[in-house]
Amino acid sequence: MTDEQFLIEIERAYLRSKSLLTKKAKEYSRGGDRLGHFHRAAAAQSILPTEALMGMAMKHIISIADMVKNPLDYTTGQWHEKLDDLRNYTFLLDALLVDLKEE
């Protein structure tokens, strides 16, 4: 893969992630707090919101760990779904860290 092809793939991945985050905002943004589910999950488990997020992200990490054993058994769409979800958890963690510092 050339550098140009690589940069194109990075841009495509980012745009998929941004689109998914925008779409999911309607589902997860209750009361105007985009990160509220992590705070609520944390409170329910007596853990930090960052730990709650990682628990939710772990499902995707484990799924990807299984998929990499036989990568050609999965479609590009299946890969994108899992990788986009995991990438979005890193974006959400980044935002959550900013949010926690502002409290």
Backbone hydrogen bonds, N-H to C=O, Kabsch-Sander energy under -0.5 kcal/mol:
donor,donor_aa,acceptor,acceptor_aa,energy
6,F,2,T,-2.5
7,L,3,D,-2.5
8,I,4,E,-1.9
9,E,5,Q,-2.3
10,I,6,F,-2.3
11,E,7,L,-2.2
12,R,8,I,-2.4
13,A,9,E,-2.5
14,Y,10,I,-2.5
15,L,11,E,-2.5
16,R,12,R,-2.3
17,S,13,A,-2.5
18,K,14,Y,-2.9
19,S,15,L,-2.3
20,L,16,R,-2.4
21,L,17,S,-2.8
22,T,18,K,-2.2
23,K,19,S,-2.3
24,K,20,L,-2.8
25,A,21,L,-1.2
26,K,22,T,-0.6
26,K,23,K,-0.8
27,E,23,K,-0.5
27,E,24,K,-0.5
28,Y,24,K,-2.5
29,S,25,A,-1.8
30,R,28,Y,-1.0
32,G,29,S,-0.8
33,D,30,R,-1.4
34,R,32,G,-0.8
36,G,33,D,-1.6
38,F,35,L,-1.0
39,H,35,L,-1.3
40,R,36,G,-2.7
41,A,37,H,-2.6
42,A,38,F,-2.1
43,A,39,H,-2.3
44,A,40,R,-2.2
45,Q,41,A,-1.2
46,S,42,A,-1.0
46,S,43,A,-0.5
47,I,42,A,-2.2
52,A,48,L,-2.1
53,L,49,P,-2.4
54,M,50,T,-2.0
55,G,51,E,-2.1
56,M,52,A,-1.9
57,A,53,L,-2.6
58,M,54,M,-2.0
59,K,55,G,-0.6
59,K,56,M,-0.6
60,H,57,A,-0.9
61,I,57,A,-1.9
62,I,58,M,-2.8
63,S,59,K,-1.8
64,I,60,H,-2.6
65,A,61,I,-2.4
66,D,62,I,-1.8
67,M,63,S,-2.2
68,V,64,I,-2.4
69,K,66,D,-1.0
70,N,67,M,-1.4
73,D,70,N,-2.0
74,Y,71,P,-1.1
79,W,75,T,-2.2
80,H,76,T,-2.9
81,E,77,G,-2.3
82,K,78,Q,-1.9
83,L,79,W,-3.0
84,D,80,H,-3.0
85,D,81,E,-1.9
86,L,82,K,-2.3
87,R,83,L,-2.8
88,N,84,D,-2.5
89,Y,85,D,-1.7
90,T,86,L,-1.3
91,F,87,R,-1.8
92,L,88,N,-2.9
93,L,89,Y,-2.4
94,D,90,T,-2.1
95,A,91,F,-2.2
96,L,92,L,-2.7
97,L,93,L,-2.5
98,V,94,D,-1.6
99,D,95,A,-2.6
100,L,96,L,-2.7
101,K,97,L,-1.7
102,E,98,V,-1.2
103,E,99,D,-0.7
103,E,100,L,-0.7
